[in-house]
């Protein structure tokens, strides 16, 4: 059963990020669900390292009145196989956020050729916490700095 699950995960992952490059994962992204109670924004940039598979990631989640900053972590990029060029064929990125309460593993993959990204958060509570571990899935899009111009009336 484990081999089948791994095969399906790899198959699904490869179809999600078809044609993605490492640069596709750099920038500012926002959750398409403006009323989410989970992750709201993600910022990803180069990590000054000789390892091309490492990026900087900053995640924000829904809080009131302002979003909570989860802080900046190192994100690792993954490709399709050991000989693939990670810059040209990026499958997904992951990051780990640990708190005194739980460990959150974040994965981000591109959805097909569309400018959308699947973000999954796996939350594992620390020993002694009776809450169930869980997974949430979100859809993100790249934030644009351009504002829509008003339509011209002719």
DRENZASE-381214 format. One record per residue (C-alpha): residue number from 0; residue in three letters; z, x, y. Coordinates in steps of 0.2 Angstrom, whole numbers. Example, Ala and Ser with C-alpha at 12.3 -4.5 7.8 and 13.67 -1.06 7.14 Angstrom:
DRENZASE-381214
pos->0	code->Ala	Z->39	X->62	Y->-22;
pos->1	code->Ser	Z->36	X->68	Y->-5;
This chain:
DRENZASE-381214
pos->0	code->Unk	Z->0	X->0	Y->0;
pos->1	code->Unk	Z->4	X->14	Y->12;
pos->2	code->Unk	Z->-13	X->22	Y->10;
pos->3	code->Unk	Z->-22	X->5	Y->14;
pos->4	code->Unk	Z->-11	X->3	Y->30;
pos->5	code->Unk	Z->-15	X->20	Y->36;
pos->6	code->Unk	Z->-34	X->18	Y->32;
pos->7	code->Unk	Z->-34	X->1	Y->42;
pos->8	code->Unk	Z->-24	X->9	Y->56;
pos->9	code->Unk	Z->-37	X->24	Y->57;
pos->10	code->Unk	Z->-52	X->12	Y->56;
pos->11	code->Unk	Z->-45	X->0	Y->69;
pos->12	code->Unk	Z->-41	X->15	Y->81;
pos->13	code->Unk	Z->-58	X->22	Y->79;
pos->14	code->Unk	Z->-66	X->6	Y->84;
pos->15	code->Unk	Z->-55	X->3	Y->99;
pos->16	code->Unk	Z->-58	X->19	Y->107;
pos->17	code->Unk	Z->-77	X->21	Y->104;
pos->18	code->Unk	Z->-85	X->33	Y->116;
pos->19	code->Unk	Z->-69	X->38	Y->125;
pos->20	code->Unk	Z->-66	X->55	Y->133;
pos->21	code->Unk	Z->-50	X->63	Y->139;
pos->22	code->Unk	Z->-54	X->59	Y->157;
pos->23	code->Unk	Z->-55	X->40	Y->152;
pos->24	code->Unk	Z->-36	X->41	Y->150;
pos->25	code->Unk	Z->-33	X->49	Y->167;
pos->26	code->Unk	Z->-28	X->39	Y->182;
pos->27	code->Unk	Z->-18	X->23	Y->187;
pos->28	code->Unk	Z->-18	X->8	Y->176;
pos->29	code->Unk	Z->-10	X->-9	Y->177;
pos->30	code->Unk	Z->-6	X->-23	Y->165;
pos->31	code->Unk	Z->-19	X->-37	Y->166;
pos->32	code->Unk	Z->-5	X->-50	Y->164;
pos->33	code->Unk	Z->3	X->-50	Y->181;
pos->34	code->Unk	Z->18	X->-60	Y->174;
pos->35	code->Unk	Z->22	X->-48	Y->160;
pos->36	code->Unk	Z->40	X->-45	Y->156;
pos->37	code->Unk	Z->36	X->-28	Y->149;
pos->38	code->Unk	Z->26	X->-13	Y->155;
pos->39	code->Unk	Z->17	X->-15	Y->172;
pos->40	code->Unk	Z->9	X->1	Y->177;
pos->41	code->Unk	Z->5	X->18	Y->169;
pos->42	code->Unk	Z->-1	X->34	Y->178;
pos->43	code->Unk	Z->-8	X->48	Y->168;
pos->44	code->Unk	Z->-13	X->65	Y->175;
pos->45	code->Unk	Z->-17	X->83	Y->169;
pos->46	code->Unk	Z->-2	X->93	Y->162;
pos->47	code->Unk	Z->-3	X->111	Y->168;
pos->48	code->Unk	Z->-3	X->118	Y->151;
pos->49	code->Unk	Z->-16	X->128	Y->140;
pos->50	code->Unk	Z->-15	X->114	Y->128;
pos->51	code->Unk	Z->-30	X->102	Y->132;
pos->52	code->Unk	Z->-22	X->89	Y->122;
pos->53	code->Unk	Z->-7	X->87	Y->134;
pos->54	code->Unk	Z->-6	X->75	Y->149;
pos->55	code->Unk	Z->8	X->69	Y->161;
pos->56	code->Unk	Z->12	X->51	Y->159;
pos->57	code->Unk	Z->23	X->40	Y->170;
pos->58	code->Unk	Z->27	X->22	Y->165;
pos->59	code->Unk	Z->34	X->7	Y->174;
pos->60	code->Unk	Z->42	X->-8	Y->167;
pos->61	code->Unk	Z->46	X->-25	Y->174;
pos->62	code->Unk	Z->63	X->-26	Y->183;
pos->63	code->Unk	Z->69	X->-36	Y->198;
pos->64	code->Unk	Z->66	X->-35	Y->212;
pos->65	code->Unk	Z->56	X->-19	Y->209;
pos->66	code->Unk	Z->48	X->-11	Y->193;
pos->67	code->Unk	Z->59	X->1	Y->184;
pos->68	code->Unk	Z->52	X->19	Y->183;
pos->69	code->Unk	Z->54	X->26	Y->165;
pos->70	code->Unk	Z->50	X->43	Y->172;
pos->71	code->Unk	Z->38	X->56	Y->168;
pos->72	code->Unk	Z->35	X->63	Y->150;
pos->73	code->Unk	Z->22	X->73	Y->141;
pos->74	code->Unk	Z->8	X->63	Y->132;
pos->75	code->Unk	Z->-2	X->70	Y->118;
pos->76	code->Unk	Z->-20	X->66	Y->115;
pos->77	code->Unk	Z->-27	X->63	Y->98;
pos->78	code->Unk	Z->-45	X->64	Y->92;
pos->79	code->Unk	Z->-54	X->58	Y->76;
pos->80	code->Unk	Z->-52	X->74	Y->65;
pos->81	code->Unk	Z->-46	X->92	Y->65;
pos->82	code->Unk	Z->-63	X->99	Y->71;
pos->83	code->Unk	Z->-68	X->86	Y->84;
pos->84	code->Unk	Z->-68	X->91	Y->102;
pos->85	code->Unk	Z->-52	X->82	Y->109;
pos->86	code->Unk	Z->-59	X->82	Y->127;
pos->87	code->Unk	Z->-75	X->73	Y->122;
pos->88	code->Unk	Z->-69	X->62	Y->108;
pos->89	code->Unk	Z->-51	X->56	Y->113;
pos->90	code->Unk	Z->-45	X->42	Y->101;
pos->91	code->Unk	Z->-28	X->39	Y->109;
pos->92	code->Unk	Z->-13	X->46	Y->118;
pos->93	code->Unk	Z->5	X->44	Y->114;
pos->94	code->Unk	Z->22	X->48	Y->122;
pos->95	code->Unk	Z->40	X->46	Y->117;
pos->96	code->Unk	Z->54	X->39	Y->129;
pos->97	code->Unk	Z->71	X->41	Y->123;
pos->98	code->Unk	Z->86	X->33	Y->131;
pos->99	code->Unk	Z->104	X->31	Y->125;
pos->100	code->Unk	Z->100	X->14	Y->118;
pos->101	code->Unk	Z->83	X->16	Y->110;
pos->102	code->Unk	Z->68	X->27	Y->107;
pos->103	code->Unk	Z->51	X->20	Y->113;
pos->104	code->Unk	Z->35	X->26	Y->106;
pos->105	code->Unk	Z->20	X->22	Y->117;
pos->106	code->Unk	Z->2	X->23	Y->111;
pos->107	code->Unk	Z->-14	X->20	Y->122;
pos->108	code->Unk	Z->-31	X->18	Y->116;
pos->109	code->Unk	Z->-47	X->12	Y->124;
pos->110	code->Unk	Z->-54	X->-5	Y->119;
pos->111	code->Unk	Z->-73	X->-3	Y->115;
pos->112	code->Unk	Z->-85	X->1	Y->129;
pos->113	code->Unk	Z->-75	X->-11	Y->141;
pos->114	code->Unk	Z->-64	X->-3	Y->154;
pos->115	code->Unk	Z->-48	X->-10	Y->145;
pos->116	code->Unk	Z->-35	X->-1	Y->136;
pos->117	code->Unk	Z->-23	X->-7	Y->122;
pos->118	code->Unk	Z->-5	X->-1	Y->125;
pos->119	code->Unk	Z->8	X->-3	Y->111;
pos->120	code->Unk	Z->26	X->0	Y->113;
pos->121	code->Unk	Z->36	X->3	Y->97;
pos->122	code->Unk	Z->55	X->1	Y->101;
pos->123	code->Unk	Z->68	X->8	Y->88;
pos->124	code->Unk	Z->86	X->4	Y->93;
pos->125	code->Unk	Z->99	X->18	Y->89;
pos->126	code->Unk	Z->111	X->17	Y->74;
pos->127	code->Unk	Z->124	X->3	Y->76;
pos->128	code->Unk	Z->114	X->-8	Y->87;
pos->129	code->Unk	Z->111	X->-24	Y->78;
pos->130	code->Unk	Z->95	X->-29	Y->87;
pos->131	code->Unk	Z->78	X->-28	Y->77;
pos->132	code->Unk	Z->66	X->-14	Y->80;
pos->133	code->Unk	Z->50	X->-22	Y->88;
pos->134	code->Unk	Z->33	X->-19	Y->94;
pos->135	code->Unk	Z->24	X->-26	Y->110;
pos->136	code->Unk	Z->6	X->-25	Y->114;
pos->137	code->Unk	Z->-2	X->-26	Y->131;
pos->138	code->Unk	Z->-19	X->-25	Y->139;
pos->139	code->Unk	Z->-21	X->-13	Y->154;
pos->140	code->Unk	Z->-36	X->-10	Y->166;
pos->141	code->Unk	Z->-39	X->5	Y->177;
pos->142	code->Unk	Z->-32	X->2	Y->195;
pos->143	code->Unk	Z->-46	X->3	Y->208;
pos->144	code->Unk	Z->-42	X->9	Y->226;
pos->145	code->Unk	Z->-56	X->-1	Y->233;
pos->146	code->Unk	Z->-52	X->-18	Y->240;
pos->147	code->Unk	Z->-64	X->-32	Y->238;
pos->148	code->Unk	Z->-74	X->-36	Y->253;
pos->149	code->Unk	Z->-75	X->-54	Y->259;
pos->150	code->Unk	Z->-91	X->-62	Y->255;
pos->151	code->Unk	Z->-104	X->-63	Y->269;
pos->152	code->Unk	Z->-109	X->-80	Y->275;
pos->153	code->Unk	Z->-127	X->-81	Y->280;
